[in-house]
Amino acid sequence: MSFEKDVLVEVSSVLGNVPAAFTCGSLFVECSVPDAIKLETALLKKLKCGIIISRVGAETAYDFV
């Protein structure tokens, strides 16, 4: 699987059916702040890379570094 597909599978397993998509290499997920932190923790464990998160309206943006 590609990196993006792996990440989207993890999003679904942690948060269920929420709007999530990649745009220009950043992952955007429509979720609450507590869910955003929960997802960040799961992604850090799975991917073992740095993640920068920011809020953009009702969405959270995840940049992988």
Backbone as XML, in Angstrom:
<?xml version="1.0"?>
<chain id="A" units="angstrom">
  <residue number="1" name="MET">
    <atom name="N" x="0.826" y="-1.185" z="0.000"/>
    <atom name="CA" x="0.000" y="0.000" z="0.000"/>
    <atom name="C" x="0.869" y="1.247" z="0.000"/>
  </residue>
  <residue number="2" name="SER">
    <atom name="N" x="0.333" y="2.314" z="-0.554"/>
    <atom name="CA" x="1.072" y="3.571" z="-0.554"/>
    <atom name="C" x="0.953" y="4.250" z="0.811"/>
  </residue>
  <residue number="3" name="PHE">
    <atom name="N" x="1.803" y="5.208" z="1.053"/>
    <atom name="CA" x="1.806" y="5.942" z="2.312"/>
    <atom name="C" x="0.428" y="6.544" z="2.588"/>
  </residue>
  <residue number="4" name="GLU">
    <atom name="N" x="-0.143" y="7.222" z="1.586"/>
    <atom name="CA" x="-1.427" y="7.885" z="1.780"/>
    <atom name="C" x="-2.533" y="6.885" z="2.103"/>
  </residue>
  <residue number="5" name="LYS">
    <atom name="N" x="-2.545" y="5.753" z="1.420"/>
    <atom name="CA" x="-3.558" y="4.730" z="1.700"/>
    <atom name="C" x="-3.393" y="4.182" z="3.112"/>
  </residue>
  <residue number="6" name="ASP">
    <atom name="N" x="-2.157" y="3.932" z="3.522"/>
    <atom name="CA" x="-1.893" y="3.455" z="4.891"/>
    <atom name="C" x="-2.431" y="4.441" z="5.922"/>
  </residue>
  <residue number="7" name="VAL">
    <atom name="N" x="-2.185" y="5.711" z="5.694"/>
    <atom name="CA" x="-2.632" y="6.746" z="6.628"/>
    <atom name="C" x="-4.157" y="6.795" z="6.668"/>
  </residue>
  <residue number="8" name="LEU">
    <atom name="N" x="-4.811" y="6.760" z="5.512"/>
    <atom name="CA" x="-6.273" y="6.827" z="5.475"/>
    <atom name="C" x="-6.910" y="5.605" z="6.130"/>
  </residue>
  <residue number="9" name="VAL">
    <atom name="N" x="-6.282" y="4.447" z="6.016"/>
    <atom name="CA" x="-6.771" y="3.255" z="6.709"/>
    <atom name="C" x="-6.689" y="3.467" z="8.214"/>
  </residue>
  <residue number="10" name="GLU">
    <atom name="N" x="-5.589" y="4.052" z="8.676"/>
    <atom name="CA" x="-5.431" y="4.332" z="10.111"/>
    <atom name="C" x="-6.466" y="5.350" z="10.584"/>
  </residue>
  <residue number="11" name="VAL">
    <atom name="N" x="-6.737" y="6.370" z="9.774"/>
    <atom name="CA" x="-7.767" y="7.362" z="10.119"/>
    <atom name="C" x="-9.101" y="6.657" z="10.330"/>
  </residue>
  <residue number="12" name="SER">
    <atom name="N" x="-9.464" y="5.786" z="9.399"/>
    <atom name="CA" x="-10.738" y="5.064" z="9.498"/>
    <atom name="C" x="-10.790" y="4.162" z="10.723"/>
  </residue>
  <residue number="13" name="SER">
    <atom name="N" x="-9.673" y="3.508" z="11.026"/>
    <atom name="CA" x="-9.687" y="2.593" z="12.174"/>
    <atom name="C" x="-9.762" y="3.341" z="13.498"/>
  </residue>
  <residue number="14" name="VAL">
    <atom name="N" x="-9.215" y="4.553" z="13.555"/>
    <atom name="CA" x="-9.214" y="5.319" z="14.809"/>
    <atom name="C" x="-10.499" y="6.139" z="14.964"/>
  </residue>
  <residue number="15" name="LEU">
    <atom name="N" x="-10.934" y="6.797" z="13.882"/>
    <atom name="CA" x="-12.051" y="7.738" z="13.988"/>
    <atom name="C" x="-13.329" y="7.289" z="13.296"/>
  </residue>
  <residue number="16" name="GLY">
    <atom name="N" x="-13.279" y="6.187" z="12.566"/>
    <atom name="CA" x="-14.468" y="5.745" z="11.840"/>
    <atom name="C" x="-14.626" y="6.504" z="10.535"/>
  </residue>
  <residue number="17" name="ASN">
    <atom name="N" x="-15.853" y="6.707" z="10.136"/>
    <atom name="CA" x="-16.153" y="7.333" z="8.846"/>
    <atom name="C" x="-16.218" y="8.858" z="8.992"/>
  </residue>
  <residue number="18" name="VAL">
    <atom name="N" x="-15.069" y="9.506" z="8.884"/>
    <atom name="CA" x="-15.000" y="10.969" z="8.935"/>
    <atom name="C" x="-14.402" y="11.467" z="7.627"/>
  </residue>
  <residue number="19" name="PRO">
    <atom name="N" x="-14.745" y="12.695" z="7.209"/>
    <atom name="CA" x="-14.130" y="13.244" z="6.003"/>
    <atom name="C" x="-12.619" y="13.391" z="6.193"/>
  </residue>
  <residue number="20" name="ALA">
    <atom name="N" x="-11.854" y="12.764" z="5.297"/>
    <atom name="CA" x="-10.388" y="12.830" z="5.368"/>
    <atom name="C" x="-9.836" y="12.709" z="3.956"/>
  </residue>
  <residue number="21" name="ALA">
    <atom name="N" x="-8.856" y="13.556" z="3.633"/>
    <atom name="CA" x="-8.257" y="13.520" z="2.294"/>
    <atom name="C" x="-6.894" y="14.187" z="2.323"/>
  </residue>
  <residue number="22" name="PHE">
    <atom name="N" x="-6.056" y="13.789" z="1.374"/>
    <atom name="CA" x="-4.758" y="14.424" z="1.197"/>
    <atom name="C" x="-4.878" y="15.525" z="0.154"/>
  </residue>
  <residue number="23" name="THR">
    <atom name="N" x="-4.247" y="16.672" z="0.440"/>
    <atom name="CA" x="-4.145" y="17.780" z="-0.507"/>
    <atom name="C" x="-2.721" y="18.306" z="-0.436"/>
  </residue>
  <residue number="24" name="CYS">
    <atom name="N" x="-2.019" y="18.263" z="-1.553"/>
    <atom name="CA" x="-0.646" y="18.764" z="-1.640"/>
    <atom name="C" x="0.255" y="18.152" z="-0.562"/>
  </residue>
  <residue number="25" name="GLY">
    <atom name="N" x="0.051" y="16.880" z="-0.268"/>
    <atom name="CA" x="0.891" y="16.176" z="0.691"/>
    <atom name="C" x="0.473" y="16.292" z="2.140"/>
  </residue>
  <residue number="26" name="SER">
    <atom name="N" x="-0.510" y="17.137" z="2.433"/>
    <atom name="CA" x="-1.009" y="17.287" z="3.801"/>
    <atom name="C" x="-2.317" y="16.524" z="3.946"/>
  </residue>
  <residue number="27" name="LEU">
    <atom name="N" x="-2.499" y="15.906" z="5.096"/>
    <atom name="CA" x="-3.743" y="15.211" z="5.398"/>
    <atom name="C" x="-4.676" y="16.179" z="6.106"/>
  </residue>
  <residue number="28" name="PHE">
    <atom name="N" x="-5.907" y="16.269" z="5.631"/>
    <atom name="CA" x="-6.933" y="17.096" z="6.264"/>
    <atom name="C" x="-8.043" y="16.181" z="6.759"/>
  </residue>
  <residue number="29" name="VAL">
    <atom name="N" x="-8.381" y="16.302" z="8.048"/>
    <atom name="CA" x="-9.407" y="15.469" z="8.658"/>
    <atom name="C" x="-10.389" y="16.377" z="9.389"/>
  </residue>
  <residue number="30" name="GLU">
    <atom name="N" x="-11.670" y="16.183" z="9.141"/>
    <atom name="CA" x="-12.693" y="16.950" z="9.833"/>
    <atom name="C" x="-13.033" y="16.222" z="11.127"/>
  </residue>
  <residue number="31" name="CYS">
    <atom name="N" x="-12.570" y="16.778" z="12.249"/>
    <atom name="CA" x="-12.778" y="16.119" z="13.541"/>
    <atom name="C" x="-12.595" y="17.134" z="14.662"/>
  </residue>
  <residue number="32" name="SER">
    <atom name="N" x="-12.980" y="16.712" z="15.864"/>
    <atom name="CA" x="-12.817" y="17.561" z="17.054"/>
    <atom name="C" x="-11.340" y="17.581" z="17.470"/>
  </residue>
  <residue number="33" name="VAL">
    <atom name="N" x="-11.000" y="18.510" z="18.340"/>
    <atom name="CA" x="-9.617" y="18.590" z="18.833"/>
    <atom name="C" x="-9.216" y="17.322" z="19.591"/>
  </residue>
  <residue number="34" name="PRO">
    <atom name="N" x="-10.047" y="16.796" z="20.497"/>
    <atom name="CA" x="-9.651" y="15.549" z="21.177"/>
    <atom name="C" x="-9.439" y="14.391" z="20.193"/>
  </residue>
  <residue number="35" name="ASP">
    <atom name="N" x="-10.291" y="14.300" z="19.170"/>
    <atom name="CA" x="-10.107" y="13.243" z="18.166"/>
    <atom name="C" x="-8.837" y="13.473" z="17.351"/>
  </residue>
  <residue number="36" name="ALA">
    <atom name="N" x="-8.503" y="14.732" z="17.101"/>
    <atom name="CA" x="-7.287" y="15.051" z="16.353"/>
    <atom name="C" x="-6.051" y="14.576" z="17.107"/>
  </residue>
  <residue number="37" name="ILE">
    <atom name="N" x="-6.040" y="14.769" z="18.413"/>
    <atom name="CA" x="-4.907" y="14.329" z="19.241"/>
    <atom name="C" x="-4.853" y="12.805" z="19.304"/>
  </residue>
  <residue number="38" name="LYS">
    <atom name="N" x="-6.014" y="12.183" z="19.425"/>
    <atom name="CA" x="-6.098" y="10.720" z="19.429"/>
    <atom name="C" x="-5.523" y="10.148" z="18.132"/>
  </residue>
  <residue number="39" name="LEU">
    <atom name="N" x="-5.886" y="10.762" z="17.009"/>
    <atom name="CA" x="-5.379" y="10.313" z="15.708"/>
    <atom name="C" x="-3.879" y="10.567" z="15.592"/>
  </residue>
  <residue number="40" name="GLU">
    <atom name="N" x="-3.416" y="11.728" z="16.054"/>
    <atom name="CA" x="-1.984" y="12.022" z="15.993"/>
    <atom name="C" x="-1.184" y="10.967" z="16.757"/>
  </residue>
  <residue number="41" name="THR">
    <atom name="N" x="-1.654" y="10.592" z="17.928"/>
    <atom name="CA" x="-0.968" y="9.582" z="18.737"/>
    <atom name="C" x="-0.896" y="8.251" z="17.994"/>
  </residue>
  <residue number="42" name="ALA">
    <atom name="N" x="-2.007" y="7.844" z="17.386"/>
    <atom name="CA" x="-2.036" y="6.580" z="16.644"/>
    <atom name="C" x="-1.105" y="6.632" z="15.433"/>
  </residue>
  <residue number="43" name="LEU">
    <atom name="N" x="-1.089" y="7.762" z="14.731"/>
    <atom name="CA" x="-0.218" y="7.896" z="13.556"/>
    <atom name="C" x="1.255" y="7.899" z="13.955"/>
  </residue>
  <residue number="44" name="LEU">
    <atom name="N" x="1.589" y="8.547" z="15.062"/>
    <atom name="CA" x="2.979" y="8.552" z="15.534"/>
    <atom name="C" x="3.457" y="7.135" z="15.835"/>
  </residue>
  <residue number="45" name="LYS">
    <atom name="N" x="2.607" y="6.341" z="16.471"/>
    <atom name="CA" x="2.970" y="4.957" z="16.793"/>
    <atom name="C" x="3.138" y="4.117" z="15.540"/>
  </residue>
  <residue number="46" name="LYS">
    <atom name="N" x="2.245" y="4.314" z="14.564"/>
    <atom name="CA" x="2.269" y="3.491" z="13.362"/>
    <atom name="C" x="3.383" y="3.902" z="12.395"/>
  </residue>
  <residue number="47" name="LEU">
    <atom name="N" x="3.541" y="5.193" z="12.156"/>
    <atom name="CA" x="4.435" y="5.677" z="11.098"/>
    <atom name="C" x="5.847" y="5.964" z="11.575"/>
  </residue>
  <residue number="48" name="LYS">
    <atom name="N" x="6.004" y="6.248" z="12.859"/>
    <atom name="CA" x="7.321" y="6.559" z="13.421"/>
    <atom name="C" x="8.026" y="7.695" z="12.669"/>
  </residue>
  <residue number="49" name="CYS">
    <atom name="N" x="7.270" y="8.771" z="12.407"/>
    <atom name="CA" x="7.844" y="9.968" z="11.791"/>
    <atom name="C" x="7.264" y="11.179" z="12.507"/>
  </residue>
  <residue number="50" name="GLY">
    <atom name="N" x="7.845" y="12.329" z="12.249"/>
    <atom name="CA" x="7.332" y="13.549" z="12.853"/>
    <atom name="C" x="6.038" y="13.988" z="12.201"/>
  </residue>
  <residue number="51" name="ILE">
    <atom name="N" x="5.176" y="14.609" z="13.001"/>
    <atom name="CA" x="3.902" y="15.122" z="12.493"/>
    <atom name="C" x="3.694" y="16.520" z="13.053"/>
  </residue>
  <residue number="52" name="ILE">
    <atom name="N" x="3.364" y="17.447" z="12.178"/>
    <atom name="CA" x="3.000" y="18.801" z="12.585"/>
    <atom name="C" x="1.502" y="18.931" z="12.362"/>
  </residue>
  <residue number="53" name="ILE">
    <atom name="N" x="0.758" y="19.306" z="13.408"/>
    <atom name="CA" x="-0.682" y="19.456" z="13.242"/>
    <atom name="C" x="-1.069" y="20.915" z="13.406"/>
  </residue>
  <residue number="54" name="SER">
    <atom name="N" x="-2.111" y="21.333" z="12.685"/>
    <atom name="CA" x="-2.668" y="22.668" z="12.802"/>
    <atom name="C" x="-4.162" y="22.604" z="12.552"/>
  </residue>
  <residue number="55" name="ARG">
    <atom name="N" x="-4.862" y="23.506" z="13.162"/>
    <atom name="CA" x="-6.303" y="23.587" z="12.943"/>
    <atom name="C" x="-6.586" y="24.551" z="11.806"/>
  </residue>
  <residue number="56" name="VAL">
    <atom name="N" x="-7.500" y="24.142" z="10.928"/>
    <atom name="CA" x="-7.943" y="24.966" z="9.804"/>
    <atom name="C" x="-9.468" y="24.910" z="9.827"/>
  </residue>
  <residue number="57" name="GLY">
    <atom name="N" x="-10.085" y="25.850" z="10.501"/>
    <atom name="CA" x="-11.543" y="25.809" z="10.671"/>
    <atom name="C" x="-11.921" y="24.573" z="11.484"/>
  </residue>
  <residue number="58" name="ALA">
    <atom name="N" x="-12.824" y="23.755" z="10.924"/>
    <atom name="CA" x="-13.281" y="22.535" z="11.609"/>
    <atom name="C" x="-12.377" y="21.341" z="11.296"/>
  </residue>
  <residue number="59" name="GLU">
    <atom name="N" x="-11.355" y="21.561" z="10.503"/>
    <atom name="CA" x="-10.452" y="20.466" z="10.103"/>
    <atom name="C" x="-9.124" y="20.554" z="10.844"/>
  </residue>
  <residue number="60" name="THR">
    <atom name="N" x="-8.457" y="19.418" z="10.886"/>
    <atom name="CA" x="-7.086" y="19.380" z="11.386"/>
    <atom name="C" x="-6.202" y="18.986" z="10.229"/>
  </residue>
  <residue number="61" name="ALA">
    <atom name="N" x="-5.115" y="19.725" z="10.040"/>
    <atom name="CA" x="-4.145" y="19.426" z="8.988"/>
    <atom name="C" x="-2.951" y="18.713" z="9.625"/>
  </residue>
  <residue number="62" name="TYR">
    <atom name="N" x="-2.517" y="17.637" z="8.972"/>
    <atom name="CA" x="-1.374" y="16.855" z="9.438"/>
    <atom name="C" x="-0.291" y="16.906" z="8.362"/>
  </residue>
  <residue number="63" name="ASP">
    <atom name="N" x="0.872" y="17.418" z="8.732"/>
    <atom name="CA" x="2.019" y="17.448" z="7.825"/>
    <atom name="C" x="3.051" y="16.468" z="8.364"/>
  </residue>
  <residue number="64" name="PHE">
    <atom name="N" x="3.498" y="15.566" z="7.501"/>
    <atom name="CA" x="4.422" y="14.504" z="7.899"/>
    <atom name="C" x="5.843" y="14.921" z="7.539"/>
  </residue>
  <residue number="65" name="VAL">
    <atom name="N" x="6.730" y="14.877" z="8.547"/>
    <atom name="CA" x="8.122" y="15.309" z="8.333"/>
    <atom name="C" x="9.093" y="14.231" z="8.750"/>
  </residue>
</chain>
